[in-house]
């Protein structure tokens, strides 16, 4: 999603522009509490190649507040739906603090976290 947005904003296509990033999955907070979260470092632009095979970086300006909000909502909705289809999240209407923008409520239990850990490991192996 983020890569698509960066390429689209640059005015180029997936065939003519490339971008990238690195993600680190952290499982614990500073107090050693369970706190699965991601640290991401993304390029703020795209690389293009001219007809002489010279690479050039084209900077893309930061998203506006509305664009960023829309992007975050789209990503969180897609992730929640994917994890629900995989059986890693369950709907829980009583946990209002987990409300997503469209009213989808999710709760995570220990079994789910173990399944998620296995899924993330297999995804890492796929993309390395």
C-alpha positions as CSV (number, residue, x, y, z in Angstrom):
1,X,0.0,0.0,0.0
2,X,2.7,2.5,1.0
3,X,4.9,1.6,-1.9
4,X,1.9,2.0,-4.3
5,X,1.1,5.4,-2.8
6,X,4.7,6.6,-3.2
7,X,4.9,5.4,-6.9
8,X,1.5,6.9,-7.7
9,X,2.4,10.2,-6.1
10,X,5.7,10.4,-8.1
11,X,3.6,10.4,-11.3
12,X,5.3,7.2,-12.5
13,X,4.3,3.6,-12.9
14,X,5.5,0.3,-11.4
15,X,7.3,-0.4,-14.6
16,X,9.3,2.8,-14.5
17,X,9.9,3.4,-10.8
18,X,11.1,1.3,-7.9
19,X,10.9,2.1,-4.1
20,X,11.6,0.1,-1.0
21,X,11.8,-0.2,2.7
22,X,12.9,-2.3,5.7
23,X,10.6,-3.6,8.5
24,X,11.7,-4.9,11.9
25,X,9.2,-6.8,14.0
26,X,9.5,-6.1,17.7
27,X,7.7,-8.4,20.1
28,X,8.3,-6.7,23.4
29,X,8.2,-3.2,24.8
30,X,10.8,-1.6,27.0
31,X,9.3,-3.1,30.2
32,X,9.5,-6.6,28.5
33,X,5.7,-6.6,28.2
34,X,4.1,-8.2,25.2
35,X,3.8,-5.4,22.6
36,X,4.0,-6.7,19.0
37,X,4.8,-3.7,16.8
38,X,6.7,-2.8,13.7
39,X,9.5,-0.4,13.0
40,X,9.6,0.7,9.4
41,X,12.1,2.7,7.4
42,X,10.8,3.6,4.0
43,X,12.2,5.5,1.1
44,X,10.6,9.0,0.6
45,X,10.8,8.7,-3.2
46,X,11.4,6.4,-6.1
47,X,14.4,5.3,-8.2
48,X,14.2,5.6,-12.0
49,X,16.5,4.4,-14.7
50,X,17.1,6.4,-17.8
51,X,17.9,5.0,-21.3
52,X,21.6,5.1,-20.5
53,X,21.0,2.9,-17.4
54,X,21.8,5.7,-15.0
55,X,19.8,5.6,-11.8
56,X,18.2,8.7,-10.4
57,X,16.3,9.2,-7.1
58,X,13.1,11.3,-7.3
59,X,11.9,12.7,-4.0
60,X,8.2,12.5,-3.2
61,X,6.8,15.0,-0.8
62,X,5.2,13.8,2.5
63,X,1.5,12.9,2.4
64,X,-1.0,15.5,3.6
65,X,-2.9,14.7,6.8
66,X,-6.0,13.5,5.0
67,X,-3.9,11.3,2.7
68,X,-2.0,9.8,5.7
69,X,-5.3,9.1,7.6
70,X,-6.8,7.4,4.6
71,X,-3.7,5.3,4.0
72,X,-3.5,4.2,7.7
73,X,-7.2,3.3,7.7
74,X,-6.9,1.3,4.5
75,X,-3.8,-0.6,5.7
76,X,-5.3,-1.4,9.1
77,X,-8.6,-2.6,7.6
78,X,-6.7,-4.9,5.1
79,X,-4.5,-6.3,7.8
80,X,-7.4,-7.0,10.2
81,X,-9.4,-8.7,7.4
82,X,-6.4,-10.8,6.3
83,X,-5.7,-11.9,9.9
84,X,-9.4,-12.7,10.5
85,X,-9.5,-14.8,7.3
86,X,-6.3,-16.7,8.5
87,X,-8.1,-17.4,11.8
88,X,-5.6,-15.3,13.7
89,X,-8.1,-12.6,15.0
90,X,-11.6,-13.0,16.3
91,X,-14.3,-10.4,16.3
92,X,-15.1,-9.3,19.9
93,X,-17.9,-6.7,20.1
94,X,-17.2,-6.1,23.8
95,X,-13.6,-4.8,23.3
96,X,-14.4,-1.2,22.2
97,X,-10.8,-0.1,22.7
98,X,-9.9,-2.2,19.6
99,X,-12.3,-0.4,17.3
100,X,-11.2,0.1,13.8
101,X,-12.6,3.0,11.8
102,X,-15.3,1.0,10.1
103,X,-16.6,-0.6,13.3
104,X,-14.7,-3.9,13.0
105,X,-13.7,-5.1,16.5
106,X,-10.9,-7.5,17.1
107,X,-9.3,-9.2,20.1
108,X,-6.1,-11.2,20.2
109,X,-5.4,-14.1,22.6
110,X,-2.3,-16.1,23.4
111,X,-3.1,-18.8,20.9
112,X,-3.6,-16.2,18.2
113,X,-0.2,-14.7,18.9
114,X,1.5,-18.0,18.6
115,X,-0.2,-18.6,15.2
116,X,0.7,-15.0,14.2
117,X,4.3,-15.6,15.1
118,X,4.5,-18.6,12.9
119,X,2.8,-16.8,10.0
120,X,5.3,-13.8,10.3
121,X,8.2,-16.2,10.4
122,X,7.0,-18.0,7.3
123,X,6.4,-14.7,5.6
124,X,10.0,-13.6,6.5
125,X,11.4,-16.8,5.0
126,X,9.4,-16.2,1.8
127,X,10.7,-12.7,1.2
128,X,14.3,-13.1,2.3
